[in-house]
Amino acid sequence: MRGTLATQGRTRGMKHSADYPLASRPIMGFADEYPAGMVDPPHSHPRSQLTYCSSGVMMVVAAEAVFMLPPRRAIWIPAHLVHEVQCRGPVSAYTLYIDPALDPNPQAARVIEVSDLVRALVFEVGHFHPAYDMEGREGAIASLLLSEIRRMAVTPSDLPMPRDPRLLRVCHALMDDPADQRDLDEWASLAAMGRRTFTRAFRRETGAGLATWRQQVRLMAAIPMIEAGKPVAIVAYEVGYESPSAFTATFHRVFGMPPSAFINQPRDEQD
């Protein structure tokens, strides 16, 4: 995945957070469209950020981890956390900026499940006027949204990255080609480490063994393909699985649904 996107600026007409009086209300936001191949270089915001992906797939690099944001989930990015955003295909999203004093966990970026209620509230807040009435309907909706967000479950969509440049060399190779079938000894050799040293170091820095980490890479690589409508059998082989059934079983175990159900989830229709 690394190195496959051409760095591009935002297209004309796309919104910028700097254009909005974000500090005027506890929660502010807007809807936006991002073109395929868009990369927003490392940056941060003085406010916490909630981005909900209504269609397409985003990849967010933050806090020494890579987060995959598929449709109908949202990522919370704490205030001042440096992050980079990449869009492999066209993306429609809503981004809300929230007073950092309201962040229940200001230390951690996380992808969260989004209920039907939260999705509807995000749509509403994303269309508020910057000077909306805090004491009226808009203020009540913003307050309810913040309350509901705190109730949403965190979903495992992050990929911890090591700091050791030798281990990073291995991780980047796998992200560039998730179907790479090299075995543990070959990966250890690429890192210029012995097998046992490599295994211990990789687990210490990522919190997972290489096989588990590679599985997550493959699933993260598969999501944009599935979202684009590529047949599941082809996706399975392209990300390194020996059979579509093995891929489907793993996908179901991690995401709680088979790829077919993921594809057939109803699309958001709000503008």
N, C-alpha and C positions, 0 to 999 in steps of 0.2 A: 504494500500500500504506500509506503514512503517513496517519494520521488516520482510518483505517477501523475501528479497534478501539476499543470502549468500554472505558475503564480499569476494571478490576474487581479486587478483592482475591481472594486464594485462598479457595476454598470450604471449609466446615467438613470436617474429616477429612483435608485435604491436609497433607502433612508440611512441616516447616520445618527447615532445617539447624541452626538455633540450638537445636533440641530434642535434638540428638544430641551425644554426647561425641566429636566428630570428631578431637580430638587424641590419643585413646587408642590409635589404631592408624594405621599408615601410609596405609591406604586404608579408607574407610568409605562406606556409601551406602544407598540405599533406592529402592524402586519408588514411583511416584506417578502420579496422574491429574490432568489439568488441563482445565478446562471451556473451551468455545468462547468466545472473546473475552477470555480471561484476559491481563492485562498485569502483569508483575512489574516495577515501576519500577526505574530505575537503582540498582544496588547492587554490592557486591563481597564477596568471601570471603577469609579469611586463608589458605585452602588452594586449590590448583588444583582445577578442577572438570571432570569428564567427564560429559556428558549424552548418553545414547543414546536415540534416539527409536524406540520399537518400533511405534507407529502414530500417525498424524496428522503435522502439519508445524509446526515451531517456527520463529520468526524471532528471531534474536539480534542486537542492536545492541551493538557493542563496538569500541573502538579505531578510531573513525572509519570503521567499515565495517559493513555489514549482512550477516549470514550466514543463509542458508536451510538449515534442517536437516530434510531429508525422512526418511521411515522408513528404518531399517536403516543409518543413518550416525550418527556421534557428533561432538560438538563439544568441543574441549579449550579451557578458559578459564583462563589463568594466574592464580595467586593475586594478589589485590588489583586485578585489572583490573575497572574499572567496566563493567557490562553491563546490558542490559534484555532481557527475554524477552516475546515476544508469541505467542499461540496463536490462529490464525484459526478453527480448529475444535477438537474434542476431541483431546487428546493423551495417550498413555500413554508414560511415559519412566522410565528409570533414571538416577539422578544419583549419581555417586561423587565423594567429596572426598578429595584425595590430598596427602600431604606435599609442599609445594612444592620441597623439596630433591630430589625424584625427577623433577621436570619437566625433560625433555631440552632444551626450548626455552622458557624462562620469559618471553620477550618477545612471543610471538605467539599469538593465538587462531587456531584452524584447525579445519576440518571434516575428519574422517578416514574412510577406508573402514573397514568392520567385517567381519572374516572370521567364518565360522561359529564358529570356536574362540573368538574374542574375545567374540562375542555370548553364547555359552554361559557364559563366565567372568563377564561382566558380570551376567548373571542370578543366578549363584551368589553373587557378592559383594554384590549388591543385597539379598539375603535373610540375610546374616550377622547374628548377634547382635553388638551393639556391643562385647562383651568376648570376641570370638572368639579361639581359641587360635593365637597367632602361630607356635608350634612344631609345630603339627599340620597337618591337612588344609587348614583354612581359610587358614593362613598361606602354605602352598605354592600354593594357588590364587591368592591375592592377588599373590604374587611372580610367578607365571607371567603373570597378566593384565598387570602393568606391563611385563614383558619383551615381550609380544606387541604391546601398544599402540605401543611404539617402532618396531615393524616395519611398521605400517600406513601406507599411502600417504595423503598429503594430497590432498583433492579440491577442485577450484575451485568453491566455493560462496559466496564472499564478493563483496560489492559495495562497492568503496572509495567513500567519500563525501568531497567536497571541503570545505575550510574556508571558502572565499570565499562570503559570503552570497548573492552574485549567482548563483554557480554552484549553490548549494544550492537556490535558487528553481527552477531548471530541473530539478534532480534530484527534488525533491519533487513537481513537476508530473508528471513521468514515472512516479514511483512511485504516485501517486494514480490515474493513468490510463495504463497501459503501452501502450494502443492509440492514444494521441495521435499523429497523423500529421504534426504540424508539421515543417517542414524546418529545415535548419541555420540559415538566415538568420532564421527566426522564433524559434528558440531563442536565438540570439545577441541578438535584439532584446529578448526577455524578460529576458535578463541585463544589458541596457543596455550591450552591448559590440559592437564591430565583429566581423565574421565571423572574421577572422584572429586577433584578440586572444582571442576566445572559444575558438576551436579550440586555440590554444596553451595557454591557461590551464586548460582542461578536461583536456587530456592531462597537463599538468604536475601537477595536483592529484589526479587519479584514476589515472594511469598507463595510461589507455585513451582512445581516441577516443569521441566521443558515440555513434556507431553501435554500437560494441562494447559500451559501457556499457548502452545501451538494450536490446540483445539480452539481456544478462544479467538486466535488470529483467523483461523479458517472460518469460523462462524461470522466474525465481523466482516470478512471479505465477502461472504455469501449474501449478506443482507442486501447490499445495493443491487446485486444481480437478481435476487428474488423480487425485490421491489420493482425492478425494470421489466419483469415478466419473463425472464429467461427460464426455460424448463428446469425443474428441480434436478432431474438426472444429469443434465449438463453442468449445472452449478456444483453438484456433488463431486464430479470428477475434476472440475477446474480448480476447486479449492483443496484437492488432495485426498478425498475419500475413495475407498476401493469399491464402494457400492452406494447407490442411492438410498438403500434401506438403512445402512449404517449412518449416513448423513442425517436422514430423517429422524432416526431414533435419538441421535445426539441433539439435534435442533429442538426436538420436542422436550427432551429432558431439561435443557437449559432455559428455553423461552416459554415452556408451558403450553405449546401448541405445535403441530406439525407445520412444515413450510406451506402446505396447501392452505391451511387456515390463516396463516400470516398474509398470504397473497390475497385471500378473499375477504379480509376485514373491510368493513365499509369505509369509504373515503370521506374525509371532511368536505362539506360543500359550502361552508361559509367563505365569503370573500375576504 
